[in-house]
Amino acid sequence: MESLRIFAPATVANVSCGFDAMGFALDALGDELIATKNHSKNVTISKIEGAMLPFEADRNAAGVVAKHMLESQGFPFGVDFQLFKKYKPGSGLGSSAASSAGAAFAVNELLGKPFDATQLVQFAMLGEEAACGSQIADNVSAALYGGFVLIRSYHPLEVVPLPTPPELYVAILHPQIEIKTEDARNILPNDISMKHAITQWANVGGLVSGLYSEDYGLIGRSLQDVVAEPTRKLLIPHFDSVKLAALENGALGAGISGSGPSIFALCRGIIALERVVEAMKKSYSQTGIDYLVYTSPVGGKGVQIL
Amino acid sequence: MESLRIFAPATVANVSCGFDAMGFALDALGDELIATKNHSKNVTISKIEGAMLPFEADRNAAGVVAKHMLESQGFPFGVDFQLFKKYKPGSGLGSSAASSAGAAFAVNELLGKPFDATQLVQFAMLGEEAACGSQIADNVSAALYGGFVLIRSYHPLEVVPLPTPPELYVAILHPQIEIKTEDARNILPNDISMKHAITQWANVGGLVSGLYSEDYGLIGRSLQDVVAEPTRKLLIPHFDSVKLAALENGALGAGISGSGPSIFALCRGIIALERVVEAMKKSYSQTGIDYLVYTSPVGGKGVQIL
């Protein structure tokens, strides 16, 4: 294989109760990326559409991932990337993770698939580090595996793919404001009460159970975050109003996507999805803040060749 | 129905990562209880074998549960209990929960089953309060539902029954020392670090996933408690040694049963179980502290009529 074009999905990390441990991929929103072999020993980025990102491979998430992968194999060839960013970086929808996971998947294909899924996540995490400053696995795992994932452990890395009930859809409202990941991290408390912690892990257990048993009600009741959302929502204007609008119009649950500012709402079925989207839009239209809206099945596909 | 004899299983609460949120029932260890209708408006306890417990209904877990249930129905008849305690109170194996859950189940039968499973748990929690000072649901839920359970929420109460993989067995070593539930509570920190909390809920997610997918390795890797065990184990002499002996001899995982002092080890299959039991016994025999050992399938039965 000399060249391939791939789809790398947008992802929602944390998923309310699953702070820093869960994520899921979207089927209908994601970046595209063309990776092409060449006879150099370099990684280059010849095209970036849709976002202002560095062209230098050492500063670009896709470039960093590719260099590490090729180096580990003795740099048998070079790779050029063309990146087609379909949604904005800084949205809280795993933009750098899409580049990182997409690059990891593509380079693995070009190399003849020497790496397993866990190794691909580990390489993709190096792209996350380059883009965001830390080796976070939730977005890249969800992008690579598709559907819902759980990061059970970082040392050693263990990603647990979870089942995705077939009628699960997500509505996302992306307020056009910027939240720095650093600010979203710094606003979090270092310690939490045992009581809140127990509430959180009981809900993680409920969410995982609901995904396996396709119990949409249980999924919804479990989508509560008493740990990060209470402080992080302060960075997202009118978060409570749009969440309430989603819940009052039939969303199973709603919360902050990643570190925000995007707000996600999970829905059962496409009719509920449409009602929820309208309610979220109506709610946010009153704020005077620009926003974008995305909808998608919660997907099982993950990164794939187009 | 005028009289019935029931089995009420011993239970392991917390289950390492699932502190205050998970529990499971044993098939091969539990109390028996005979409940007999009479024409009074009283709850009496005419016999208690195997433990020193109060005969006054208002101070006995079974009596308290029965009085609340009968009162809620206008006290249509009285009930007498005979309690056959088959393992020691204060073991960390849900002795009061067995009485409470057994009484709730039995009285519901005598009344013609007016109450659903959640209501039975709520009545049984009143027995737990009488015996232990707080309305804890994990042991009584496991006893009533059988198998593994998750307490997703207390307000409102929601018990999520989880599947139990068929080859799951438990070995329990009960050191003959006393730990007061109050001491086991007081030794816990009020706050925990966000980092530890995330580790804990990632493991809860892993454990629930492992139970559904019958992934015994994942169950074992998820049986980690970074929150309660590090302090509570200080109350259990030689805990680390016996846990290590279990793990080195093939246990999937091991931890403190409830608030202790019993130590449980989950095993896959009966051959592993036997090896683990021998290792735990050998380890504890060197301590000079008396102990009892129990083994059982992790059971799906729960409270039942004999």
Interface residues (C-beta under 8 A of the other chain):
Chain A: C17 G18 F19 D20 A21 M22 L150 I151 R152 S153 E158 V160 L162 L188 P189 N190 D191 I192 S193 M194 A197 I198 T199 Q200 W201 A202 N203 V204 G205 G206 L207 V208 S209 Y212 S213 L218 R221 S222 V227
Chain B: C17 G18 F19 D20 A21 M22 L150 I151 R152 S153 E158 V160 L162 L188 P189 N190 D191 I192 S193 M194 A197 I198 T199 Q200 W201 A202 N203 V204 G205 G206 L207 V208 S209 Y212 S213 L218 R221 S222 V227
